[in-house]
Amino acid sequence: MYAIIKCGGKQYKVSEGDIIDIDYTGKAAKETLEITDVLAVNNGELKTGSAVEKAKVEAVVVLDGTGVNRDKKVVIYKKRRRKRF
């Protein structure tokens, strides 16, 4: 069984137990995220449109992105001559 969901303007094919990387949702780690934008569900037969209007996907946030390591900011400078600018 799998479902195609829409989250953050992107579409993802998910099934039970999958780990996916999505954009920032504002949820903290270990919180439950409920996604109601389900585009298709395949449970032996593919269902789309009005057949999946009430379907939803529940997910648990594993990493919230606040503790992600980032490098120092790189400053780019373009040297120009003193004449003709």
C-alpha positions in Angstrom: 0.0 0.0 0.0 1.3 3.5 -0.8 -0.1 7.0 -1.1 0.9 10.1 -3.0 0.8 13.2 -0.8 1.3 16.9 -1.4 3.3 18.8 1.2 5.0 22.1 0.8 4.1 22.3 -2.9 5.9 19.0 -3.7 4.5 15.5 -4.2 5.8 12.5 -2.4 5.1 8.8 -2.8 5.0 7.3 0.7 4.2 4.0 2.4 4.1 2.9 6.0 7.5 3.2 7.6 9.1 5.5 5.1 11.4 8.4 6.1 11.1 11.4 3.8 12.8 14.8 3.8 10.2 17.6 3.5 10.4 21.4 3.9 10.0 23.2 7.2 6.5 22.6 8.7 6.9 24.4 12.1 6.5 21.3 14.1 9.0 20.2 16.8 10.7 16.8 16.8 8.5 13.9 17.9 5.3 15.8 17.2 2.6 14.3 15.0 2.0 15.8 11.6 -1.3 15.2 9.8 -1.3 15.6 6.0 -4.8 15.9 4.4 -3.6 16.6 0.9 -3.7 13.0 -0.4 -3.7 12.8 -4.2 -3.9 9.0 -4.6 -4.0 5.8 -2.6 -3.1 2.4 -3.9 -4.3 -0.6 -1.8 -4.6 -3.2 -4.5 -6.4 -0.7 -6.8 -5.5 2.9 -7.4 -8.0 5.5 -6.1 -7.8 9.2 -7.0 -10.0 12.3 -7.0 -13.2 12.2 -4.9 -12.5 8.7 -3.7 -9.6 10.0 -1.5 -11.1 13.3 -0.3 -11.4 12.1 3.3 -8.0 10.2 3.3 -5.2 11.5 5.5 -1.6 10.6 6.3 -0.2 10.8 9.8 3.5 11.3 10.2 5.9 11.8 13.1 8.6 14.5 12.8 12.0 12.9 13.3 14.3 16.0 12.9 12.9 19.6 13.0 15.8 21.3 11.3 16.8 23.6 14.2 19.9 21.7 15.1 21.2 21.3 11.6 24.9 22.1 11.3 25.7 24.9 8.9 29.1 26.3 7.7 30.2 29.8 8.2 28.6 32.4 5.8 30.8 33.0 2.7 31.3 36.6 1.8 31.8 37.2 -1.9 33.5 40.5 -2.9 34.3 41.7 -6.4 37.2 44.1 -6.7 36.7 47.0 -9.0 39.1 49.5 -10.4 38.7 53.1 -9.2 38.2 54.4 -12.7 35.2 54.0 -15.0 32.6 52.7 -12.6 
